Amino acid sequence: MTNIGDIKSNLEAFRKAGTIDASSYTSILNKLNYTEIEIQSIQKEALTYKENLDKVLGEKLVLEREKSSLAAQVAKLSNEKAGLEAKISILQKSRPVLSSSNLVSSFASSLAEMDKGLKKIQSGPKYLVSGMNVTLKTNIALEGEELRFQMPEADDIISPENLSTIEFSLKAVPEKPDIASCKEVPGLVGLSKEEAESKLQEAGFKAGEILEKESSTSQGTVIGQLPSEGSLAAPGAAVDLIISKIISLKVPDFSGLSLEAAKALIEKSRLRLEGVKEKPSDKTPGIVLAQSLPPGSEVSVGTAIVLTVSVAVFKAPNLLGLELESAKQLIDKSGLLPGSIKEQLVSSGKPGIVLAQSLKPGAEVEKNSKIDLVVSAGKIGSVIEAPLNTFPETAAKEPVNKILSETASKLQPETTFKVSGETPSTAPLETQVKASAEPQVRAQAEPSVKPVPNLVGMPLEKAISLLGAQEIKAGTVSEAVSTAAAGTVISQNPCAGSAVDLSVPVSLRVSKQAPVTQLRSNTISRIKL
């Protein structure tokens, strides 16, 4: 990411030098951020592929070890074969004479030994020797009333025509099972190993081979049996069990990946995607921001995980002071929806002006969120005009309309999203303005009396917020040159501690800096709230 960081640094330098305009700067920066995210996603996928490669190499090493072990076993069997061939060579030097009964019993014993040897196999498929076909080349001699078979020695040179060919078959006669004595094998799937063994013992059976198999079922649970449930078996027969074995895995880091890439990695990691949450973010939509399982933690196969992905951020516009139709158009352009519209009587101004909104200006909200509006319904009572003084253009610290709008928006119900940004500024204040923090409503409650708090020394925004919190109206706001910091309340009317009716506004005077140069004064204008 070093090259991209250098590009961003150069781009910032061009922006500061004025070589590139703001829109081009923003466009290029967004593309660089998107490219950086894609590179991070590719790097994480490459890391996953590397881990899979290491796993395959490990499996290869295991197979090579098994191959070496099998080669050693083959060599051992080859040595045993050579020893048997040597013994056979020794036996062939003698010339045995066998009777018919001895010959047949010898093969029958071999047949029984083979069957016995096959039953000793610990695992794998079961085999059964039930017959043997024998072809002999031998000399036949009759001694008395019994045939004798004379085997040629290994070094005898006898023509095949001089030897007799004897062919016969040996077959085992199976015992007929007694169905009446058989019992039904109980069902063991879903039980623990200990419970299954206990149940087999109670049913008159015993546990046979126990095999382990990877499964998402709880560790040590029976997931298969042989013979199956309901089969008939002789009392005391062995029942083989297949037991689940859970292999743990490490949770990958999905942050920064696209949702599709994260889903593919979840499937490869043998996790289970339980859900996807959305969160407004300035990052590219669809990028994973958080995950319910910490990266690197050890979990079982099939564990559920929830991802949090980014969605586009929509900000509530500042609608205060706009006409209703203009406010609706701005709401549509912002990707939001107009909500309910209520009317309130005001002391001045024309009807249809937005007085309050349910979402704070600049608040981050979801797409298609609704904004409820309060608009003016007309005048009530008489309007008391205050004298307007002319100030130089550079004398105003902050536009009073902006301060009152921000203060009124702070008194609106909070949304579930974090507020970012500031209310757009209006034109510079050039005159003394008479403003009321809250319009009068149609049905007025009975007035009550409260003491006026001490506002001197506070910033204007904090003073207006304090008045609003105590349900006291803010009245005329004027400016005067003072040594106090610009925008600080230097006097108030009524004074602190006075008991006033809630319908009586409190006028404030704030400090301003003395103008440095002689500037032209503009004509007097009046701003109506």
LUMLOZA-747932 format. One record per residue (C-alpha): z, x, y. Coordinates in steps of 0.5 Angstrom, whole numbers. Example, Ala and Ser with C-alpha at 12.3 -4.5 7.8 and 13.67 -1.06 7.14 Angstrom:
BEGIN
     z     x     y
    16    25    -9
    14    27    -2
***
This chain:
BEGIN
     z     x     y
     0     0     0
     0     6     5
    -7     5     7
    -6    -2     9
     0     0    12
    -4     5    16
    -9     0    18
    -4    -5    20
    -1     1    25
    -8     2    28
    -9    -5    29
    -3    -6    32
    -5     0    37
   -12    -3    38
    -8   -10    40
    -3    -6    45
    -9    -2    48
   -13    -9    49
   -19    -6    45
   -18   -13    40
   -17   -20    43
   -11   -24    40
   -15   -29    35
   -19   -23    32
   -12   -19    31
    -9   -25    28
   -15   -26    23
   -15   -19    21
    -8   -19    20
    -8   -25    16
   -14   -22    11
   -10   -16    11
    -3   -19     9
    -7   -23     4
   -11   -17     1
    -4   -14     0
    -1   -20    -4
    -7   -19    -8
    -6   -12    -9
     1   -13   -11
    -1   -19   -16
    -6   -14   -19
    -1    -8   -20
     4   -13   -23
    -1   -16   -28
    -3    -8   -30
     4    -7   -31
     5   -13   -36
    -2   -10   -39
     2    -3   -40
     8    -6   -43
     4   -10   -48
     0    -3   -49
     6     0   -51
     8    -5   -55
     2    -5   -59
     3     3   -60
    10     2   -62
     7    -3   -68
     2     2   -69
     7     8   -70
    11     3   -75
     4     2   -79
     3     9   -80
    10    10   -82
     9     4   -87
     3     8   -89
     6    14   -90
    11    11   -95
     6     7   -99
     2    14  -100
     9    17  -102
    10    11  -107
     2    12  -110
     4    19  -111
    10    18  -115
     6    12  -119
     1    18  -120
     6    22  -123
     9    17  -127
     2    16  -130
     1    23  -131
     7    23  -135
     5    17  -139
    -2    20  -141
     2    26  -143
     6    22  -148
     0    18  -150
    -3    24  -152
     3    26  -156
     3    20  -160
    -4    20  -161
    -3    26  -165
     0    23  -170
    -3    18  -175
     2    11  -175
     1     6  -181
     3    -1  -179
     4    -7  -183
     1   -14  -180
     8   -16  -178
    10   -10  -175
     3   -10  -171
     4   -17  -168
    11   -16  -167
    10   -10  -163
     5   -13  -158
    10   -19  -158
    15   -15  -156
    10   -12  -150
     9   -19  -148
    16   -20  -147
    18   -14  -144
    12   -15  -139
    14   -22  -137
    21   -20  -136
    19   -14  -132
    15   -19  -127
    22   -23  -126
    25   -17  -123
    21   -18  -117
    25   -19  -111
    20   -22  -107
    13   -25  -106
     9   -30  -111
    12   -31  -118
     8   -29  -124
     8   -31  -131
     5   -28  -137
     4   -33  -142
    -2   -30  -147
    -5   -23  -149
   -12   -22  -152
   -12   -16  -157
   -18   -12  -159
   -17    -6  -164
   -21    -1  -167
   -17     1  -174
   -18     3  -181
   -15    -3  -185
   -12    -1  -192
    -9    -6  -197
    -3    -4  -200
    -1    -8  -206
    -2   -15  -202
     0   -13  -195
    -5   -10  -190
    -4    -4  -187
    -7    -1  -181
    -8     6  -180
    -9     8  -173
   -14    14  -172
   -11    21  -169
   -14    23  -162
   -17    29  -165
   -21    25  -170
   -28    25  -170
   -29    18  -173
   -36    14  -172
   -34     7  -169
   -38     4  -175
   -33     7  -180
   -27     3  -176
   -26    -4  -177
   -25    -9  -170
   -19   -14  -170
   -19   -19  -165
   -13   -23  -164
    -9   -27  -158
    -1   -28  -157
     1   -34  -153
     8   -36  -151
    10   -43  -153
    14   -45  -147
    20   -49  -148
    19   -56  -146
    24   -58  -140
    29   -63  -140
    28   -68  -134
    34   -71  -136
    38   -65  -134
    34   -63  -128
    38   -65  -121
    35   -67  -114
    35   -61  -109
    38   -63  -103
    35   -62   -96
    38   -56   -92
    33   -55   -86
    37   -56   -80
    43   -53   -83
    46   -46   -82
    46   -41   -87
    53   -42   -89
    53   -50   -89
    46   -49   -93
    50   -45   -98
    56   -49   -99
    51   -55  -100
    47   -52  -105
    54   -50  -109
    56   -57  -108
    50   -60  -111
    50   -55  -117
    45   -50  -115
    45   -43  -112
    42   -39  -106
    36   -35  -108
    32   -30  -103
    34   -31   -96
    28   -29   -91
    28   -29   -83
    23   -31   -79
    22   -31   -71
    23   -38   -69
    25   -42   -62
    31   -45   -66
    38   -43   -66
    40   -36   -69
    41   -37   -77
    39   -44   -78
    35   -46   -84
    28   -48   -82
    25   -48   -89
    27   -48   -97
    23   -47  -103
    24   -52  -108
    23   -57  -102
    28   -63  -101
    27   -68  -106
    24   -63  -112
    27   -63  -119
    30   -57  -121
    35   -54  -127
    42   -54  -126
    44   -47  -123
    37   -46  -120
    36   -41  -114
    33   -44  -108
    30   -40  -103
    32   -40   -96
    28   -39   -89
    33   -37   -83
    31   -37   -76
    31   -31   -72
    31   -31   -65
    28   -25   -61
    31   -24   -54
    26   -22   -48
    26   -19   -41
    24   -24   -36
    18   -21   -31
    18   -21   -24
    14   -26   -22
    15   -26   -14
     8   -25   -10
     4   -27   -16
    -1   -33   -15
     2   -39   -19
    -4   -39   -24
    -3   -31   -25
     5   -33   -26
     3   -39   -31
    -1   -34   -35
     5   -29   -35
    10   -34   -37
     6   -36   -43
     5   -28   -45
    12   -27   -44
    14   -33   -49
    18   -37   -43
    17   -44   -42
    15   -47   -35
    20   -52   -33
    18   -54   -26
    15   -52   -20
    18   -52   -13
    15   -52    -6
    18   -49     0
    14   -48     7
    13   -41     8
     8   -37    13
     5   -33     7
    -1   -35     3
     0   -42     0
     1   -42    -8
     5   -35    -8
    11   -35   -12
    17   -34    -7
    23   -34   -12
    24   -36   -19
    30   -39   -23
    31   -33   -28
    33   -26   -25
    28   -21   -26
    30   -16   -32
    35   -21   -35
    35   -22   -43
    34   -29   -45
    32   -32   -51
    24   -34   -53
    22   -41   -50
    28   -40   -45
    26   -45   -39
    24   -42   -32
    23   -46   -25
    18   -42   -20
    19   -43   -12
    12   -43    -9
    10   -43    -2
     6   -48     2
     3   -49     9
     8   -49    15
     7   -55    19
    11   -55    26
    13   -61    30
    10   -61    37
    13   -62    43
    12   -69    45
    17   -70    51
    14   -73    57
     7   -75    54
     4   -81    54
     4   -85    48
    -3   -84    46
    -4   -77    48
     3   -76    43
    -1   -80    37
    -7   -75    38
    -3   -69    38
     1   -72    32
    -5   -72    28
    -8   -65    30
    -1   -63    28
    -2   -65    20
     4   -70    21
     4   -78    22
     7   -82    27
    13   -86    25
    17   -92    28
    16   -93    36
    22   -96    40
    22   -97    47
    28   -96    53
    28   -98    60
    29   -92    65
    31   -92    72
    24   -89    74
    17   -87    72
    12   -91    69
    12   -94    62
     9   -91    55
    12   -84    56
    15   -81    51
    23   -80    52
    25   -77    45
    23   -75    38
    26   -75    31
    24   -68    30
    26   -62    34
    20   -59    37
    18   -53    33
    21   -55    27
    18   -53    20
    17   -59    16
    12   -62    10
     5   -64    11
     5   -72    13
    12   -72    15
    13   -78    20
    16   -77    27
    19   -83    30
    19   -84    38
    23   -87    44
    18   -89    50
    19   -92    56
    19   -99    57
    19  -100    65
    24   -99    71
    31  -102    71
    34  -103    78
    33   -99    84
    30   -91    84
    35   -87    89
    30   -81    91
    34   -74    93
    31   -70    98
    26   -64    95
    27   -57    98
    21   -52    98
    22   -46    94
    17   -40    93
    13   -40    86
    17   -34    84
    24   -37    85
    25   -41    79
    29   -38    73
    27   -44    68
    23   -50    69
    28   -56    69
    24   -61    65
    24   -55    60
    31   -55    60
    32   -62    60
    27   -63    54
    30   -58    50
    37   -60    51
    35   -67    49
    31   -65    43
    38   -61    41
    41   -68    41
    36   -71    36
    38   -72    29
    37   -65    25
    31   -64    20
    32   -61    13
    28   -55    15
    29   -49    20
    27   -49    27
    23   -44    29
    19   -43    36
    21   -46    43
    19   -52    47
    12   -50    50
    13   -49    58
    11   -54    63
     9   -51    70
    13   -47    74
    19   -51    78
    17   -51    86
    22   -57    88
    29   -59    87
    29   -64    81
    33   -71    80
    34   -72    72
    38   -76    68
    39   -73    61
    39   -80    57
    35   -86    60
    39   -93    60
    38   -97    54
    37  -105    55
    44  -107    53
    49  -103    56
    56  -102    53
    62  -103    57
    63   -96    62
    69   -92    60
    72   -86    64
    72   -79    62
    75   -72    65
    69   -68    68
    69   -61    64
    69   -54    68
    61   -52    68
    62   -46    73
    60   -40    70
    56   -43    64
    48   -42    63
    45   -48    65
    43   -50    58
    50   -49    55
    52   -54    61
    47   -59    60
    49   -59    52
    56   -60    54
    55   -66    58
    51   -69    53
    56   -68    47
    61   -71    52
    56   -77    53
    56   -75    61
    50   -75    64
    47   -69    68
    44   -71    75
    41   -67    80
    40   -60    79
    38   -55    85
    38   -48    86
    41   -43    91
    41   -35    92
    47   -32    89
    50   -26    86
    51   -29    79
    46   -28    74
    40   -33    75
    40   -40    71
    48   -40    72
    52   -46    74
    55   -44    81
    58   -51    83
    58   -58    80
    59   -65    83
    64   -68    81
    68   -62    81
    72   -60    74
    78   -65    72
    75   -71    76
    75   -77    72
    69   -81    72
    65   -87    69
    60   -85    64
    55   -88    68
    56   -83    74
    51   -77    73
    54   -70    75
    50   -66    79
    49   -58    78
    47   -52    82
    45   -46    79
    44   -39    82
    37   -36    83
    35   -29    85
    33   -28    92
    25   -27    93
    23   -19    93
    17   -21    97
    15   -26   102
    11   -31    99
     7   -37   101
    11   -44    99
     7   -49    96
     7   -57    98
    13   -61    96
    12   -65    89
    16   -69    85
    17   -69    78
    19   -76    75
    22   -76    68
***
